């Protein structure tokens, strides 16, 4: 198994773990929701991982995902301060 295949398998396992934690976490905590911006950022990060071999486009997708995730964190922090 080459390094690239191991990277894809590891990424898929992490995605499966994240989805499992999301499902089990929502079962016990009804108040916390996964925002659409967080979902979009996760999609960009996963796309960046899969296209990482293509160089700049893969890194760009990953960077956009991280920036969206940071924006979601800032927006949630501001909403928390206003209450």
N, C-alpha and C positions, 0 to 999 in steps of 0.2 A: 504494500500500500504506500503510495507516494505521499509526500508532505501535503500537497494540495488536497488530496482526498481526505487525509486526516483532518485538515483544517475545515473542510466542509462538514464532515461527520461531527466534529467538535461543535461547530456553529449550530448544527441542527439539534444536537443534544442540549445545548444551552437554550435554544428557542423552545424546545419541549419542556425543559425545566421551568422556564419563565411562564409558559402557558399553564403548566400545572400549578404553579404557585398562584397565578392569577385566579384560576378557577377555585382552588381550595381557599384562598384568601377571601374571595367574595362570598363563599359559603358561610364563613364565620363572621365577617364584618360587612354589614349591609350598607354602612354609611360612606365607604370609600369607593369612588368610581374611577375608572380608567378614562381620562379625558381624550377627546378626539385628537388633540394636538400631540399628546403622548403616544397615541397609536400611530400617528403619521410619522413621528420621529423614530419610533421603533421600526417601521417599515423602511425608512430611509437607511437606518443603520444596518438592517439585515441585507438590503440591496447593496450597500457599500461593501459588506463582507463578501457577498457572492461575486461582485464585480471588481474585487480588489486586484485581480491579475491584470486588469486593463489599465492600470496606472491612475492617471489623473481623474477620469470619470468615477472610478470606484472610491477614491479618496474624497472626491467632491461630494458624492452621495453620503458617505460616512460623516463628513464635516457638516453637511446640511442637517442630518439627523441629530447630531450633538447640539448644534445651535438651536434647533427646534425644542429639544429636551430642556436646554437651559432656559429658553424663553418660557416654557410651560412652568418650570420651577419658579421663576421670577413672578409670573402671573399668579400662581397659587399663593406665593408668599405675600404679595400685595393684597390679594383678596382676604387673606387671613388677618392682616393688620387692620383692614378697614372695619372688620366686624367688632 
